[in-house]
Amino acid sequence: MDRQIIDINFFPLKVQDFEFGIYAQKCSSNDQRCDEFDFEIKRFKLQLDSDVEYNLYFVSFEQHDNFTEYSIMSNHNNNLTLWYIYNQLYKNAINQSIEIVFKKKYGKYIDVIYKKLDGGNEAISITPKYLHNKFGFIINFHFKKSPDKQFNKEIQIASLSLNKSGSPNNNYYSDMYNKIIEFLNSNKSVLLNINNLNNINYNSMFQIESNRLGVKKYVFGNGNNDTSQFKGILNFGPYQPYANNPIICFVFRPNEKTLSHTLYHALNGKTYPTFKGMEKMFNFVMDSNNVIGIPIVDFSPEEINKLIIEMRQRAQDRPVIPIFIVPWVRESAKPEESKIYYNIKHQLIKEKIASQFVGISRINNYDNLKWSVASIGLQIFTKLGGSPWCMEVTKNKCLIIGIGQSHKKDIYNKIEKYYSYSIMTDSSGVFKNIKILSANIDKNEYLNGLVINLKNLILNEINQYNNVVIHTSFKLRNIEIKKINEVIAELSKETKKQFMVIRFSDKHDYIGFNLSSNAKTPYESSVLKINNNEYLIWFEGASSSKPNITTRISPPLHLTIDYPKEANYIETKENLQDALNLSGANWRGFNAKTTPVSILYAHLLSSFLAKFEEYNLEEININELTPWFI
């Protein structure tokens, strides 16, 4: 089945053509009466009275000195109409005494506080939107954790990530659907009535017919392929072995030596039938020739320096990967533990040493280690320099460059230093390198460096490829995206190659439902075109061969084609397929497939660099290392 009907959480207004009043004053782009995100006054291009063309106006819904009252039709300026709808939502909530949370500065959405729970509030997010030539609302559910509450299992249950028994919520989509419908049937939905009209159809969402991309296929040793990462590694071995005869070093405090033995036996395949061991999976023999152990007193910089010296002495000229047994798990580490972790990582990276950390609580929990040891082994193998698998490429390889940033900010959130880097791969998903693109305290110098270095980076590689695609994240600033697009437009003319710039975001409120299924989960690789250059893609989802959902399926990713602006689906499909495939090239774990590695690795690297800056650690050379940030 290539196509299915997906109901997205967009509710169009029943009446699309309507009139509303504004107050406006003609202005120029240099006038400073309001900034771009002012709540009461904004700037729009309008054609009013005797205007022969569109001019800039200050606009408000309240009377101001020297402002003139006008009546506007909804199709005059879509952005103005969306702002009007937002203001109506806000006023309706105030008039009906409905508790909401909103960001006054931006004025893009409101959160309706639907239910108050011990750990926080159930909220319904309402965003005015213009999709498929219709005005309406994106309506979604999320849980707002109380600031004084720690992230725990109860929070995950309230967020629908886990079910009530604490397991991954395989009914995530049906639960989300029910939350939205429950709100629409409540008395709080009255705030959706614009101009005192019953504006939306509460019984149905907006339907779009989806397309399907191809199934991800993985390539392993000797060119063999499989649709399963784990089975492929087990049956055929890794795609590319490690080199230079590396060794593993277990690092532990004296009273945790037995835990290092527990982890060693698990990695050696002696503990769990679910993991056959490093030798059978990755051709790494866990014996005394390849494995050493070194006790340390504590995690102080002085002790880590001693560790580095001893590891090198015992390893001689062989590369070494230390595996630290630590009393924390990074995701839930306390601030002082987190600082220790990043200090050690930084200290080792300076010496070009990748490392692995495993929490004591994980080792002590039999079932936890059972389901995580395979991914731990996978990460170790990758840091040893191996490539466990790559993606099957059906057409010509495309050069893919992920671009991320990690700007240093002061206590007032003002940027002190601009910093960007690239993650290079291609359609196969094999990690190539990391490069610093630009770093400067001056914004203009930084942008100049970004332009020059990105252009040179592409020119050095372009002869090997027919196509080049840039992957960026929503975190990049508009001026950075603009400069990237300018570079690509210039190179497109110079080289006559095919270029595209795709921006990815998981910070959005879109979700879609397959109402023909009890789980309401769309198929994996489903694609929805929601606007001219915008798509939703399900990087994971239901399977045609296995319709039963056994784990939580994430919402779709939102993709925007920034260059070229007029690309149609046929022109875009191959690059969307590459993006989908790259989500399978994630070497952090088996079945970790929700984000392309070009974006995921950029995000991971950004989080490390931000922490290094936060702890005032010196700048390091991130070039030409194995993916140590996995």
ChimeraX attribute file (.defattr): number of C-alpha atoms within 10 A of each C-alpha:
attribute: neighborCount
match mode: 1-to-1
recipient: residues
	/A:1	7
	/A:2	12
	/A:3	13
	/A:4	18
	/A:5	18
	/A:6	25
	/A:7	21
	/A:8	21
	/A:9	21
	/A:10	27
	/A:11	25
	/A:12	25
	/A:13	19
	/A:14	14
	/A:15	14
	/A:16	15
	/A:17	11
	/A:18	11
	/A:19	13
	/A:20	14
	/A:21	14
	/A:22	17
	/A:23	20
	/A:24	26
	/A:25	16
	/A:26	18
	/A:27	17
	/A:28	11
	/A:29	9
	/A:30	6
	/A:31	11
	/A:32	9
	/A:33	11
	/A:34	14
	/A:35	12
	/A:36	11
	/A:37	14
	/A:38	14
	/A:39	16
	/A:40	14
	/A:41	20
	/A:42	19
	/A:43	24
	/A:44	18
	/A:45	18
	/A:46	20
	/A:47	16
	/A:48	17
	/A:49	7
	/A:50	6
	/A:51	9
	/A:52	8
	/A:53	9
	/A:54	11
	/A:55	15
	/A:56	16
	/A:57	22
	/A:58	20
	/A:59	26
	/A:60	22
	/A:61	17
	/A:62	13
	/A:63	13
	/A:64	14
	/A:65	7
	/A:66	10
	/A:67	17
	/A:68	14
	/A:69	17
	/A:70	12
	/A:71	11
	/A:72	18
	/A:73	14
	/A:74	19
	/A:75	16
	/A:76	14
	/A:77	14
	/A:78	16
	/A:79	16
	/A:80	21
	/A:81	22
	/A:82	20
	/A:83	19
	/A:84	20
	/A:85	24
	/A:86	23
	/A:87	20
	/A:88	18
	/A:89	22
	/A:90	20
	/A:91	13
	/A:92	19
	/A:93	20
	/A:94	13
	/A:95	10
	/A:96	12
	/A:97	11
	/A:98	17
	/A:99	12
	/A:100	16
	/A:101	13
	/A:102	14
	/A:103	11
	/A:104	13
	/A:105	12
	/A:106	11
	/A:107	17
	/A:108	17
	/A:109	23
	/A:110	21
	/A:111	21
	/A:112	23
	/A:113	19
	/A:114	20
	/A:115	11
	/A:116	12
	/A:117	14
	/A:118	11
	/A:119	19
	/A:120	18
	/A:121	19
	/A:122	21
	/A:123	22
	/A:124	23
	/A:125	22
	/A:126	22
	/A:127	22
	/A:128	25
	/A:129	24
	/A:130	19
	/A:131	18
	/A:132	13
	/A:133	12
	/A:134	18
	/A:135	23
	/A:136	25
	/A:137	24
	/A:138	22
	/A:139	24
	/A:140	23
	/A:141	24
	/A:142	17
	/A:143	22
	/A:144	19
	/A:145	19
	/A:146	14
	/A:147	9
	/A:148	8
	/A:149	11
	/A:150	12
	/A:151	14
	/A:152	10
	/A:153	16
	/A:154	16
	/A:155	21
	/A:156	19
	/A:157	18
	/A:158	21
	/A:159	19
	/A:160	22
	/A:161	21
	/A:162	21
	/A:163	20
	/A:164	14
	/A:165	9
	/A:166	12
	/A:167	14
	/A:168	18
	/A:169	21
	/A:170	20
	/A:171	22
	/A:172	24
	/A:173	24
	/A:174	17
	/A:175	17
	/A:176	20
	/A:177	21
	/A:178	13
	/A:179	18
	/A:180	16
	/A:181	17
	/A:182	11
	/A:183	19
	/A:184	18
	/A:185	12
	/A:186	10
	/A:187	10
	/A:188	17
	/A:189	15
	/A:190	19
	/A:191	21
	/A:192	24
	/A:193	16
	/A:194	19
	/A:195	13
	/A:196	11
	/A:197	12
	/A:198	15
	/A:199	18
	/A:200	18
	/A:201	13
	/A:202	14
	/A:203	9
	/A:204	14
	/A:205	20
	/A:206	17
	/A:207	16
	/A:208	17
	/A:209	13
	/A:210	21
	/A:211	18
	/A:212	19
	/A:213	22
	/A:214	14
	/A:215	13
	/A:216	22
	/A:217	17
	/A:218	26
	/A:219	25
	/A:220	24
	/A:221	19
	/A:222	11
	/A:223	13
	/A:224	17
	/A:225	22
	/A:226	18
	/A:227	15
	/A:228	16
	/A:229	24
	/A:230	20
	/A:231	13
	/A:232	22
	/A:233	23
	/A:234	17
	/A:235	15
	/A:236	19
	/A:237	23
	/A:238	26
	/A:239	23
	/A:240	17
	/A:241	17
	/A:242	19
	/A:243	11
	/A:244	10
	/A:245	12
	/A:246	17
	/A:247	23
	/A:248	24
	/A:249	20
	/A:250	21
	/A:251	23
	/A:252	23
	/A:253	17
	/A:254	12
	/A:255	9
	/A:256	15
	/A:257	16
	/A:258	11
	/A:259	17
	/A:260	21
	/A:261	13
	/A:262	16
	/A:263	22
	/A:264	17
	/A:265	15
	/A:266	23
	/A:267	21
	/A:268	21
	/A:269	20
	/A:270	13
	/A:271	18
	/A:272	19
	/A:273	10
	/A:274	11
	/A:275	23
	/A:276	18
	/A:277	26
	/A:278	20
	/A:279	15
	/A:280	17
	/A:281	24
	/A:282	26
	/A:283	14
	/A:284	20
	/A:285	15
	/A:286	19
	/A:287	12
	/A:288	9
	/A:289	10
	/A:290	16
	/A:291	18
	/A:292	18
	/A:293	17
	/A:294	16
	/A:295	15
	/A:296	15
	/A:297	11
	/A:298	12
	/A:299	17
	/A:300	12
	/A:301	13
	/A:302	9
	/A:303	12
	/A:304	18
	/A:305	14
	/A:306	11
	/A:307	17
	/A:308	16
	/A:309	11
	/A:310	13
	/A:311	23
	/A:312	13
	/A:313	11
	/A:314	13
	/A:315	19
	/A:316	10
	/A:317	11
	/A:318	15
	/A:319	19
	/A:320	25
	/A:321	21
	/A:322	25
	/A:323	20
	/A:324	21
	/A:325	23
	/A:326	20
	/A:327	15
	/A:328	18
	/A:329	17
	/A:330	15
	/A:331	8
	/A:332	12
	/A:333	15
	/A:334	12
	/A:335	9
	/A:336	8
	/A:337	17
	/A:338	16
	/A:339	16
	/A:340	17
	/A:341	19
	/A:342	18
	/A:343	21
	/A:344	16
	/A:345	20
	/A:346	22
	/A:347	19
	/A:348	18
	/A:349	18
	/A:350	14
	/A:351	10
	/A:352	18
	/A:353	20
	/A:354	26
	/A:355	23
	/A:356	22
	/A:357	20
	/A:358	20
	/A:359	16
	/A:360	18
	/A:361	15
	/A:362	20
	/A:363	20
	/A:364	13
	/A:365	10
	/A:366	12
	/A:367	11
	/A:368	12
	/A:369	21
	/A:370	17
	/A:371	13
	/A:372	16
	/A:373	23
	/A:374	24
	/A:375	19
	/A:376	20
	/A:377	22
	/A:378	23
	/A:379	23
	/A:380	26
	/A:381	23
	/A:382	23
	/A:383	24
	/A:384	27
	/A:385	20
	/A:386	19
	/A:387	23
	/A:388	29
	/A:389	28
	/A:390	29
	/A:391	24
	/A:392	22
	/A:393	19
	/A:394	12
	/A:395	8
	/A:396	10
	/A:397	17
	/A:398	23
	/A:399	22
	/A:400	28
	/A:401	26
	/A:402	26
	/A:403	28
	/A:404	28
	/A:405	27
	/A:406	23
	/A:407	19
	/A:408	18
	/A:409	15
	/A:410	10
	/A:411	6
	/A:412	6
	/A:413	8
	/A:414	10
	/A:415	14
	/A:416	14
	/A:417	16
	/A:418	20
	/A:419	22
	/A:420	23
	/A:421	25
	/A:422	27
	/A:423	24
	/A:424	22
	/A:425	20
	/A:426	23
	/A:427	24
	/A:428	23
	/A:429	29
	/A:430	21
	/A:431	21
	/A:432	14
	/A:433	16
	/A:434	24
	/A:435	18
	/A:436	19
	/A:437	23
	/A:438	21
	/A:439	20
	/A:440	18
	/A:441	14
	/A:442	12
	/A:443	15
	/A:444	11
	/A:445	14
	/A:446	19
	/A:447	22
	/A:448	13
	/A:449	17
	/A:450	23
	/A:451	20
	/A:452	13
	/A:453	17
	/A:454	21
	/A:455	17
	/A:456	12
	/A:457	15
	/A:458	16
	/A:459	12
	/A:460	9
	/A:461	11
	/A:462	16
	/A:463	11
	/A:464	10
	/A:465	15
	/A:466	15
	/A:467	20
	/A:468	23
	/A:469	22
	/A:470	22
	/A:471	25
	/A:472	27
	/A:473	23
	/A:474	18
	/A:475	14
	/A:476	15
	/A:477	10
	/A:478	10
	/A:479	10
	/A:480	17
	/A:481	19
	/A:482	12
	/A:483	15
	/A:484	23
	/A:485	20
	/A:486	14
	/A:487	16
	/A:488	24
	/A:489	16
	/A:490	12
	/A:491	17
	/A:492	16
	/A:493	11
	/A:494	9
	/A:495	13
	/A:496	10
	/A:497	14
	/A:498	16
	/A:499	22
	/A:500	23
	/A:501	24
	/A:502	22
	/A:503	22
	/A:504	21
	/A:505	17
	/A:506	16
	/A:507	10
	/A:508	13
	/A:509	18
	/A:510	17
	/A:511	26
	/A:512	26
	/A:513	22
	/A:514	20
	/A:515	16
	/A:516	12
	/A:517	13
	/A:518	13
	/A:519	20
	/A:520	22
	/A:521	31
	/A:522	30
	/A:523	25
	/A:524	22
	/A:525	27
	/A:526	24
	/A:527	26
	/A:528	22
	/A:529	19
	/A:530	16
	/A:531	13
	/A:532	15
	/A:533	19
	/A:534	15
	/A:535	19
	/A:536	24
	/A:537	26
	/A:538	27
	/A:539	27
	/A:540	25
	/A:541	22
	/A:542	22
	/A:543	15
	/A:544	11
	/A:545	6
	/A:546	8
	/A:547	14
	/A:548	14
	/A:549	18
	/A:550	12
	/A:551	15
	/A:552	20
	/A:553	23
	/A:554	18
	/A:555	23
	/A:556	28
	/A:557	20
	/A:558	22
	/A:559	24
	/A:560	20
	/A:561	20
	/A:562	20
	/A:563	22
	/A:564	17
	/A:565	12
	/A:566	11
	/A:567	15
	/A:568	13
	/A:569	15
	/A:570	8
	/A:571	11
	/A:572	15
	/A:573	16
	/A:574	16
	/A:575	22
	/A:576	19
	/A:577	19
	/A:578	26
	/A:579	26
	/A:580	26
	/A:581	30
	/A:582	29
	/A:583	24
	/A:584	29
	/A:585	30
	/A:586	26
	/A:587	29
	/A:588	20
	/A:589	19
	/A:590	18
	/A:591	16
	/A:592	15
	/A:593	20
	/A:594	22
	/A:595	25
	/A:596	23
	/A:597	29
	/A:598	29
	/A:599	26
	/A:600	20
	/A:601	25
	/A:602	26
	/A:603	20
	/A:604	15
	/A:605	22
	/A:606	20
	/A:607	15
	/A:608	16
	/A:609	22
	/A:610	17
	/A:611	18
	/A:612	19
	/A:613	16
	/A:614	13
	/A:615	12
	/A:616	10
	/A:617	14
	/A:618	11
	/A:619	11
	/A:620	14
	/A:621	13
	/A:622	19
	/A:623	13
	/A:624	11
	/A:625	17
	/A:626	20
	/A:627	22
	/A:628	20
	/A:629	21
	/A:630	19
